[in-house]
Amino acid sequence: MKELIIVKPDKCLGCNSCVRTCPAPEANITKMLDDGRFITTVDPEKCIACGECVRNCIHGARDYIDDTDKIMDSVAGEKEKFIVIVAPAIKSVFPGKWKSILEWFSARGCLVYDVSFGADICTWAHLRAYENKNIGNIISQPCAAIVKYIETYKPSLIKNLSPIHSPMLCAVTYIKKYLRKNERIIALSPCIAKKNEFTETGLVDFNVTFKKLMEYFAKNNILIYPNNDDSYKYAFEGFQGQMGAIYPRIGGLRDNLWLHNPDINITTSEGVHKVYPELDMYAELPEIKKPEVFDVLSCEFGCNVGAGTGTKCTIFDAMKTMREVEKEAKSRRKVGGGLFFRGAEDKLFKKFDDELNLKDFLRDYKGGKSSRTPAESDIMEIFKKMGKTTETEQKFDCHACGYRSCRDMAIAIYRGLNVPENCSRAKNILISKQHKELEEITSQIAEMSIRLNGDVQSISQNMNDIRSFNQKSIGRTVSVKDLMLRLKEYSHQLDDLRAMPEDTATLTLEQFKEAMSAVISAFDGVDEFMKTSNEETAAVDGRLSEIQSVIDDINDALEKAKNQTEG
């Protein structure tokens, strides 16, 4: 599976926001690096590309990939003639510029088609399949993130996924099979996940999201000027869609179906924190309790504010635009007698009945393999590693790790998606252990200071007995005293070490232990050297130089740790 959501490791702080907001339980993999930091990556096989982590990562560590960089230079350079299909959400995302954007593509030889027309075909196909009892209780599938979620995590629901192609693929099928066009196809879309749909079906070549398209224009100094024509009609190739233009709004499919048959039992749901739990609930329902159509969207306010739009428009802006689009579409819609009532013949659908074959607009789905389920003994073993030995601790459910419960975290660890050290309790245990070790080192430093003070006095007395030392000996005695004073200072600097993050403190603590062991070793025997003869002064000089070097290493380690903390 192609990687769509990407991680920038240098910006990931391990805050678990991506895990917390992600509806796909196995999409994120958290690891602890050698330096003690935590970083969360993405498994493209398990990611549904809903883009919610990209929206919520305030550190800029998450982004996504589409086909903009791969194909737009060819479009701009007119190296090839492409078909461009355009999602109707473009009208809400770029209310003043969408026509100018499409004219830019047309000016470079592209054939621009309206996906709203494909949405009309999608509505027609659902109605005819429903009337002919070719479908039972269905889950709508225009949303590619929903489809990937069901294929990956709820394969039992594949039987409920609507067999009708999405509006984009209905449009493509019509273009290829009925208009007999064979140019490569670029989709201008608001959706990151559409690439999965295109890859799985093989019907669309490139997914260019609105956000990346505008970034391409900006990067290449391509100016797109507003169009003063506020009409929602545009000279697309082929046909401009009618009521299919409102599919991007919440309940778009529902409203289209009800326009023709208001008796269909339809329930809607949208937004990652609502729709996926409700899909899980739907999976547990007996068929008799399921609605005839469950119209679902991953994005909370519909495709108009999809993860690939980059738009700042509010739900109010989007719904206002959709209302204007709906009014304009209704003005062009024609039914028998010019009336809008149940049973009236829709002229466009009559055309579809005469020209289209329903079987051409059907698709299949691929079910994924279920992940292994841990036994209760496995869960208990992982709880021990997390420092959770009581039932209360095992149900603490603080959500700091990003999961809904401690048990969910334990299951993630069992599946290799996380590590025990990322549990807040495990971190607290580690911090407590570090603080205890720091207290022991502080005590050792204090004892060492007393010992070194005695050593220096002894060394000073012995040096007075060595005639050859003279002034040079006095200088060396002062040097030893300086070293001792510097060591005393580190007992205070350890207080700074306690305040450092646990990962930095652990690393520095190990360096400090090694350095202090070296200092004690370096001072051992200096007194004996001084008691021998002035022939050993060179050895004394060497010992003092070793001590100076080790203390410099300690100072460097502490400074490095402070800089990391401040950074």
N, C-alpha and C positions, 0 to 999 in steps of 0.2 A: 504494500500500500504506500502511495506517495506521501511523503511528509508534507503536511500543510501548516501545522502550528509549530513554530520554532522557538528555541530558547536561546537567549544571549547570556552565557554563563557568568560573564563579568558583571552583569547587572542583577543577577539573582541573589537575593538576600536570605532565601530560605524562610520567608514569612508565612508560607503555606496558604496564601490567599488564593492561589490557583487551585489548590486541592479543595479548599473550602467551597469555592463557587462552581466547581466542575460537576456536571450531572453524570459524567461517565466514570464509574467507580474504579476503573483500572487504567485510565488514560495517563495518569501521572506517576512517575517513578522518582522517589526521593532518596538521595544517597548522601553519605557523609564523606567529605573529601579528606585527604591526608592532613590538611591543616585544621581540621575540626569544623569547617563550615559545612552547611547543608545546602544542597542544590536540587531542584526538581526539574526533571526532563520529561519528555513526552514519548509515549509509545504510539506510533502512527497506526498500528494495527487496532488499537483499542480506543484511540481518540475519535470523536464523532465530528470534530471541526466546527463545533457550534460557535466558537470564538469568544465564549464568555470569559475565559481566562485572560484573553488579550484586552478585553474591556476593563477588567478589574485589576490588572497588574499596574500599580502606580509607579513601579520602579523602571518600567520600560523593558523588562526582561522577556516579555512575550511579544511575538509578532507572528505574521503568517505569510505564506508564499502563495501567489497565484501565477498566472501565465503572462502577466503584463510585460515583464522584462524579456520574456522569450519571444514575443510576437509583435510588440508595438513598433519596433524599429522597421519591421517589414511592412507594416501598414503605412507608417509615416513616409517611408521611402517608395511607396507604391510598387514594391517588388512582386506583389502577387495580388490577385483579385480575391477578396474574402467575402463570405456571407457573415453579416453581423446580426445577431438576434438580440433584442433589447427588452429587459424586464420592465414592466410598467412602473415599478417603484422609482425609476429614474425621474419621473415627474414630481415626486415628492422630495427626492434627494436634491435635485437641481431644478427647482421650480422656475427659475428665470433663464437657465442655460441649457436645459436638456435638448432643445431643438438645435441650438448652435453646436452642441457636441455631436449630434447625429449628422448634421450638415458637414462637419469636419470629416467624418468617416466617408460620407457620400462623395465628397470632393476628391477623395483618394481612391475612388473606384469601387468602394465596398457596396454591396447590396444590403440594405438595412431593412430588417423585418420586425414586425411587432409581435412580441410574445403574448400580448393580450388576445390576439387571434388564436393562439395556441390554447390560452385559458378558456376561450369560448368552446373550442373543440373538447377540452377536458371536461367542461360542464356537460356538454352534449353526450359524451361517452359515458359519464356516470349515470345520467338520466336514462339512457337507453339500456345500459347494463342492469340498472335497478328495475326498470319496467319489464325487462325480459327475464328477471330473476336469475341473472347470471352472477350476481354478487350477493353476499349476505351482509352481516354487520361488518362495516369496513372502517379502517383508520385512514384518513386522507394522507397523501404522500407528496404534495408539492414541496414539503420541507425535507431537504436532503439530510439534515442532522438527525431528524426523527427516524428516517429510514435506516441510517447507519446505527443508531441506538438500538433499534429493534433487531436488526440483523446480528449485532454484536452481543447484546445483553438479554434480549427477550425474543429468541428465535421462535418461541411458541406462538408469538403474535404475527409471524409472517403470513399465516393463513388469513389474518384479518387485514393486512395491508392492501390498500386498494390496488387492483391490477392495472388500473388506468395510468398511463404515463403522466408525468408532471406537465404543467403548461409549456415549459421550455422544450421538453422532448416531444410533446404533441406538435408544437410549431415546427421543430426540426423534421419530424416524421412527414408532416405535410409538405415541407419544402423539398425534401429529398424524394419522396415517393410520388407525390402528386404534381409538384412543379418540376420535378426531374432536374434539380440543381445538384451539382456535385463539387462545388467549391468547398474549401476548408471553412469550418464554422467557428466564429468567435462569439461567445456569449458575454454581453455586458450585464453583470449581475450584482446584487447587493449581498451575495452569500459566499462565504468561504467554502462551505461544505458542498456546494454544487460540483466542485471538481471530483468528489467521490462518485457522484451520480454519473458524471460524464465518463469517468474512467470505467465504471462498472458496466455501462451500457455501450460505450464506444461510439456514441452518436454525436458528441460535440468535441471539438479538438482543443479549444482553449477557453479558460475561464478568466475573464478580466473583470475584477471587481471595481466598483465605482471609486473607492478610496485610492487604490493603486493607480487607477487611470488618471485621476487628478494629480497624484504625485508625479506621474510620468510627464504630464503636461507642464507642471511647474518646473521640474528638473530640466526640461528641454526648452524652456521659455516659449511654450506654445500658449498663446493667449486665446481664451474662449470668452467671447463677449456676450453679454445678456441679449436675449431676443425679446423685443418689445411686443411681439404677438402673444397675447395671453390666452389664445385659443388652445384647446387640448387636442386639436386635430393636426395630423402631420402626414405628409405624403410618403408613407412607407411603401416599400415594394409589396406587391400583392395586395393584401387587405389590411386595414386597420381594425383592430379588435373592438368589440363593443363592451358588454358588461364584464368581460374577463379582465378589464382594466382595474377592477377593484379587488382582485385577488390579493394584492399585497397587504391589505388592511386585515385587522382581526375579523375572523368569520367571513372572509371573502368568498370562499367556496360555498359556505352555508347560504349566504345571501343570494348567490347565483342559483343554487338548487331550489331554494324557497321561492324564487321568482317564478319558477316553472311548476313547482309542486310543494306548496307550503305544508303538506301533511307529512313530509318525511321527518322522522325523529332524528334531530341533529343536536349534538352536544359539542361545545368548543372548549379548548384549553390552550393556553400559550404562556411562554416565559419559562426559563430553565428551572426555577424553583417551584413551579406549579405543574407544568405539563409532564415532566418525567416521573415524579411521584404518582401522578394520576394514570400514567401509562402502566406503571407497576400495579396500581390498584385495578386497572382495567383487565390486566392479565389474570387476575384472580376471580373475575366475575364469570358466572355462567353465561352462555350466549343469550339466554332469554332476558337478561338484565342489561345487556349492552345496547347502546343506541344504534340506530341503523347507520349513522355516519358520525364518527368521532373526528371533528375537524381540528387539527392540531398544528401549532407553530412553535418552534423553539424560541424565537425572539419575542420578548414580552409585548412589544407594540407592533408586531408583524414585520413583514419584509421591508417596509418603508424605513425602518431604523435597523436594518440587518447589520451583522457584525462586519460586513465588507463595505459598508456605505461611507464610514468616516463622517457622517452627517452630524450636525448639531441641532437639527430640527427636532422640535418636541412632538409629542403625540398629538398635541392640539394642531400644530402646523400640518402634520401628516394627514390627520383626519379631515381637516379643512380642504386640503388639496384633493383627497380622495372623494369628498363630497362633490366638488366641482367636476372631477373626472366622471363621476357617476351621472351627474346631470347632463353632461355633454354626451356621454355614451347613450343615455336614454333618448336623447333628441335624435340620434341616428338609428336607433333600434326600430325595426318595423315588424308589426304583427298583423295578422288578418283583421281588417276593419279598423286598424289604427288604434285599437284599445289594448290596455294592459289588464288582462284578467285571465284567470285560470282557464285553460282549454283553448285559448287563442293560439293560432298557429304562428310560431316564430319563423320569420322568413329565412333568417340565417341558419336555423336548425333544419329547416326544410331543405336548404341547399346541402347541409351535411348529410342528411338522410339520403339524398339523391346521389351524392358523389363519394362519400367516405365509407370505408369498411371498418367497423369497430375493432376487428381483430388486429388491424395495423397499429393500434394505439395501446397495446397491452405490453406489459413487461414482467420479467421474473425477478426473484430476489435470491440472495445468497445468505444462508445462515452460518453464523460463526460457531466455534466450539466453546462450550461452557468451561469456565475456569474451575480448577479443582477446589473442592470445599473442604476446609480443615475439620478434623475431628475435634471433639471437646478437649481431649488430652493435648492436642497441638495448641489449642487456644490457651490452655492453662500454662503450658510451657513458655509460651511467648509472653504471657502476663508476668511471669517471674522475671524474664529478661527486662521487662518494662518497669520492674520494681513494684508491681501490683500484686500483693499476696493476699489481700482481703477482698471480700465481695464489694465492700464500700469503695475501695480503690478501683476495682474493676468496672465500676459503674459511675466513676467520677464525671466522665463525659464533659471535659472542659472545652473541647473543640479546638484547642491550641494547635493540634497537629493538622487540622483541616478536615478531619472526619467527624461524622455526626455522633460517634460513640467510641469508647475505648475498645469495644469489641470489633467495630469496623476497622480501627487502626490495627488491631491484632491480626485480623484477616488479611489486611494489606501487607503486613510484615510477613505473614505466612506465604503470600503469593510473590514475595520478592519486590514489592512496590514501595516499601519503606523500611526504616531501621528502628530498633528499639530506642536508640539514643535520641531520636527525634521526639520522643514522648516527654512532655513537660516534667513529669515526675522523675523520669530517668535523668533528665537534665539537672533537676534539683538535687538528686542524690549525688551526681557528679560534682556539682558545685560545693556541696557540703564536704565531700571527700577532699576536694582541692583546698578548701579553707582550712581543714584539719592539717593537711600537709604543710600549708603555709605557716600555720601556727607553730608546727614542729621546727620548721626551718628558722623562724624568727628566734625561737628558743636556742637553737644551735648557734645562730649568729651571736647572740648575747654571750653564751658560754665561750665562744671562740674569741670574742673581743677581750674577755677577761684573761684568757690564756695567752693571747698575743701580747697583751700589755705586759704580762710577766716575762714573756720571751724577750721583748724589746729591752726591758730593764736589765735582764741577764746579759743580753748581747752588748748593751752599752757598757756594763761593768767589765766584761771581758775585753772589749776593745780598748779600754783604758790601760789594760795590761800589755797591750801589743804596741811596742815602740814604733814600729814601721808605719802604723796607720796614721799617726799625727792628725793633721787637719783633714786629710782625705777620709780617715776613719770616722771622724765626727760627722762629716757630710753623709757618710753611708748610714750612720745611726739615725740622723734626721730623716733620711729617705725611708728607712724602715718604719719610723713613727708615722710618716705621711701615709704609708700603705695601711697601717693599722687604723688610722682615722678614716680613711676612705671606706674601709670595711665596715666601720661602725655606722657610717651614713646609710649603708644598704639595709640595715635593720629598719630604718624609717621608710626607705623606698619600697619595702615589701608591702607597706600599707597601700601604696598605689597599685601594686600587683593584685591585691585582693579585690580591688574595684574593677579590674579588667574583666571583659567577657570570658566565660569559662574556656572557650577554645583557645584564645590568646594566652590566658593564664596558664593553661596546661603546658603549652609549648615552652613558655618562658620558664616555668617551674622546673622542667627537666633540664633546661640549659643552666639554670641557677644551681641545681643540685650538683651537676657535673663540675661547674666552676668552683663551688665551695669545696668540693672534695679535692680539687687540684690545688686550691689555696692552702688547705691544711697540709697536704702532701709537700707543697713547696716550702712551708715554714718548718716542717719537721727536719731536724738535723742542722738548721742554721746555727743554733746555739753550740752544737758540737763542733761545727766548722770554726766558729769564732774562738773556741778554747784551744785549738791546736797551735798553729803557727801562722805567721804572715805568709808562708808559702801557699796557704790555702785561700788566700784572699780572692784569687781569681774564681775559685769555686763558689765563694760567698757572693761575689758579684753576679755569677751566673744564676744562683738561686734567687737573688733579689730581682733580677731581670725576669725570671719566670713568674714570680709573684705579680710583678707589675703587669705583665702581659695577660695573666689570668684575670686580674681585676679589670683591666681594660675590656676583656671579653664580656665580663658581667655587665659592665656599664653599657656596652653596645647592645646586649640582649635586652636590657631594661628599656633603653631608648627605642629600640625597634618595637617592643611590645606596646609602649606608650603611643608611638606613631600609628600603629595598627588600630589601636583603640580610638584615637582621635579621628582617624580616617573613616 
